[in-house]
Amino acid sequence: MSEYLLLLPVILPLLTGIAVYGLPLSRKARNFFAVAAAALNSAAILLLFLRHPAGSLPLLRLTANVTLALRMDGLSKVFLALIALLWPLATLYAVEYMQSAHHQPRFFTFYGISYGVTCGVALSENLMTLYFFYELLTLATVPLVAHEQDRRSMRAARKYIIYSIGGASLSFVGMMMLSYRVPLQGFVFGGLDGDMGHDPFLLAAYLLTFAGFGVKAAVFPLHDWLPSAGVAPTPVTALLHAVAVVKSGVFACIRSTYYVFGPALLAGTVAQYVPMTVASFTIIFGSVMAYKEQHWKRRLAYSTVSNLSYILFGMTLLTTQGLLAALSHFVFHGIMKITLFFCAGTVLCKTGREYVPDTEGLGRRMPLTFAVYLLSGLALTGIPLLPGFVSKMNLLNAAAAFGGKYAFTGVIALLLSALLTAAYLLPMSVRAFLPGKGIAVCYTEKDRDPGLCMAIPFVVLCMVMVFCGVCAGPFMNRLQSLIMGGV
Amino acid sequence: MVQSFSLLLPVLFPILCGLLLAVLPFLKKDNIRKPFVLFALLASLALTVWKAFGPEESLFLCSLAPGADISFVADGIARVFTVLIAFMWLMSGVFSFEYMKHEQNHTRYYAFFLMGEGAMLGVAMAQNYVTMYLFFEWMTLMTLPLVLHSQTEQAVKAGMKYMLYSFAGAFAGLLGIPVLVKYGTTLTFTPGGVLNANAVAGHEGLLLGVAFAVILGFGAKAGLFPLHAWLPTAHPEAPAPASAVLSGVITKAGVIAIIRVIYYLFGTSFLSGTWVQTALLSIALLTVFMGSSMAFREKLLKKRLAYSTVSQVSYILFGLFLMNATAMQGALLHVICHSVVKDGLFLCAGAIIYKTHHTRVDELTGVGKEMPVVLWCYTLCSLALVGIPPMCGFMSKWYLAIGSLESGISVINWLGPVVLLISALLTAAYLLPITIKGFFPGNNFDYSSLEKKEPGACMLIPLILLAILSGFTIFSGPFITLFQGIITPLLGGVGL
């Protein structure tokens, strides 16, 4: 009966989220309740890992062969572990960040509900369930994007809805086309077997699905919602638009590529090379845009655009090595990017500075924040001893092993993007500590390192980062056994 | 080979000392800091000498990820370079004790100075590609605060340029890892190369292209065209003792990396005679000539010396690209010669700036009357760099020219010595007029304004030591035998 446990991480946040809204709690009690609820749900995920239910749990039978169902396999575990680590930390961070914001109950309600929906994405048993939770995720996060309720955020929210729902409808068409040829079934590693040949109809279906899910994964030219959505409060940008929502897009792409359509169908066809080329282009495009951007959070958002395509590039290699490399960046990028966003958010929240040049010399006043920023910047650039190097090396090795001109274009894109990453992240971190003397910086009393609620996530994330960077061996082995060792 | 954890000491010790300096408050007092730094530098030198004369050891430390091992070795190349690095760092460090009186933030300077040494020793002692890459990146980061030490807007910009050029080079170097994983047998440095002939067959074009990109990339640190431009920007901005190690030693990180890539990874048998070799030789010659002529035109003393470094390090690279034993011998001799001489020249420039505040060449008229010892040291080092026998530059350039003629590569074989000769003339033309004007200011010179400005012992001792060493040709016999022992296995037993 342990299958019912699968429902726990999906339902629990929904209930606690509603409770946050409904219960007449003081601000302090509400904050505590929200953090405790997130931690509790992470504990539920841990319990799920320990009990390890192997079967699937049908929720709702829609038609004869379309059922909404939950099941946990290796890939789900990777995603679940990532969000279980980050969600409580981000909620804790949000407590301090949202201190003086309006509509706090609404914020924490939807913040919590998104946790459950993301778990639903991770635990989906088949494409239809994934699609369902994917749409739900859009709806659950719209109030978070529009939180400020000014013109800019309303416009950003509208853009977000149009892009996401529009994208999902493309995936829906792809899914319909697939079900026209083959009966829909649960996710199986390897997807369809090769005896269909390279059926052009199915390839078209795959491309539509990829484009649809690619919207949340911010693939060029469908990326534009992501930088705009940066108007949301930073805990939202950091957790949802660097990890949960965008990684759901990537996750859905990985699911449909490896678990539905399958490498046997796609390998060596246009359905492999088009996404690969698009991903390579997005890698460069995102980095160039990030380099040109002076608004701090928008710069990080463009950096996310680029880095998500690192993962997609690894995925499109359609080899096991490529998938493992993609997943290592999937996890490491989540940890690194949320940290970067936290730093930008802390500066924005404490000092009101939101443009990069305004941070010159600020490291003297906020040493912890900028030390963390420097470390995570180095990590994202790919300096050895930090996790970015490991995942980047995995991707390069996988691409070289694949060979051919498409993969080598990707290799060049990765290396150029690494240089651009150094150029858009590191000078500002260095200048924060070692400013040029001619620059007049006016500090105020408010320019101070944050309190405990923000400092704890910083310290924990940095420790995780260094640990992942120095001994990634066990992590990679575990990843391999999760993906290859069956369910 | 013997596994020995003590191999970690030369790398970790300076890094640890630097960290302690940054963290412990009681070390920040001037009268405690100086002895501590001196002790750290002397101990590092002692450790490297100990490892250099000990048995050949290696150490597998840990694995960052599957295929990314961290391991160290004390082989021939590592021995030569580690002792050189530790010695040069000691010289510049002692010099700093007086020079840095002019500057602020001493603790930061010495902390990064020591950590930079550790990272640089790591580059020299790395046993495989990943380890070398790791220390290569961290060395850039550790030396960055030295470049922008004065924190003027110009210095900060120069620092950023240094960092981004180095990273650009390193990322090009990173291209080698996946390719060698696929087409090689191991990432561990192996004399003669690691390529797997069966895997390579049919992919020679790709591998040659990658080798070319990797070597140009690591060449950024060595000031090789087209990634040389950071050098003349960064060196003049750094405090003089820091520019001395930047120019004299850190550029050699590029040399070490290129030696490892050519002779220990791709292997000369794969690269020699290909378009890559011809292209690299042409680029090296171009850089030699360009650096010298830019130095000749430059009026700012430290910038002139920086351009001179661009030119001189490419002598070394030219020797390495020729891929024969004689030229390699010349290259290794020139590594030592250029380190000693350029360290000496930058320290002289530092002493002059420190005492007179003159930075331009044309302000130095009569400086020899005020600081005779410094200018004598400058002159000896200059003569060595030009290559006047019996100074050290003569010996190395001789081997380089012979190696070039022996190589049998059409055009390059005679063009090489010609360019080296022209560049030597230019070197004389940009270095020696300072001596002449300095000692013989001419009749119109106002002698009454002269005063004794000779610097203190902390500056003079390293200067004099380096000036004496610049004549090391006289005792270069053991070095030649030593280098021969290193070179022979690299080229498949082809002796001198």
Interface residues (C-beta under 8 A of the other chain):
Chain A: L378 T381 G382 I383 P384 L385 F389 V390 K392 M393 N394 L396 N397 A399 A400 A401 G403 F408 V411 L415 L416 A418 L419 A422 A423 L426 P427 V430 R431 L434 P435 G436 K437 G438 I439 G469 V470 C471 A472 G473 M476 N477
Chain B: C62 S63 L64 A65 P66 G67 A68 V130 Y133 L134 E137 W138 L141 L144 P145 L148 Q151 T152 E153 Q154 A155 V156 K157 G159 M160 M163 L164 F167 A168 F171 A172 L174 L175 I177 P178 V179 V181 K182 L206
